Amino acid sequence: MNGSSSQTDIDTQAGPGSAAAAAPSYAERERAAIIRAAHRLIGRYGGVTPIEDILRAAKVNRRTFYRHFPSKDALVLAMQREAGELVLRGLRAAVDSSPDGRAAAIAWIEEFLTIGWDEPRAFDGRTFVSPEVGLVAGFADALEEIHTSHRDLLVAALVRARADGSLPDTMPDRDAFAIHAVVLRCVEMRARGRLDRPYPAVRDDIVGLFVK
């Protein structure tokens, strides 16, 4: 045996932060391809998207699809759950890195609004305002759970703002509900192509209305 390591040896020795360890598996790539295809097709507002169209766009067969998702509804719910978790992580990072409660509330607003003005995120967001998605069993309940988890971070930021004096008059639960409703509406309108105002103007309006 010579002194050079085989590829198997290299992969075995690779740490968790290495390229070998980070590379997605074939199954993960299949699943990601299905989700990407579903985002592209469902977000077109062209009526109900046949599952066969998703299979063709993802370049997978029906057996492969059902290995990952028991139904098209399950696919949509998985997409919804993953998108909600991605937003939650971004909101938490923005809030946690803020120096005080007021700054945390503003950071929450800014992070959430970027969903509508960052084109890749806005593209995926169009999936969830598609009429066919609203008909998926369990979608509304799951959406409310996601909204609650996002809003809870804002409530915590406002509680912090009242405690540290940066927003002494805030009523956290009430104000978080109002802020979330307005920000969410702006993001949804943007996804539907009904809000053409630039991000800074929308951001300044919301901050000026709620975070004084």
ABEGO torsion letter per residue (X at the ends): XBABBBAAAAAAABBAABAAAABBBAAAAAAAAAAAAAAAAAAAGAEBBBAAAAAAAAGBBAAAAAAABABAAAAAAAAAAAAAAAAAAAAAAAAAABABAAAAAAAAAAAAAAAAABAAAAAAAAAAABAAAAABBGAAAAAAAAAAAAAAAAAAAAAAAAAAGABAABBAAAAAAAAAAAAAAAAAAAAAGABABBAAAAAAAAAAAABX
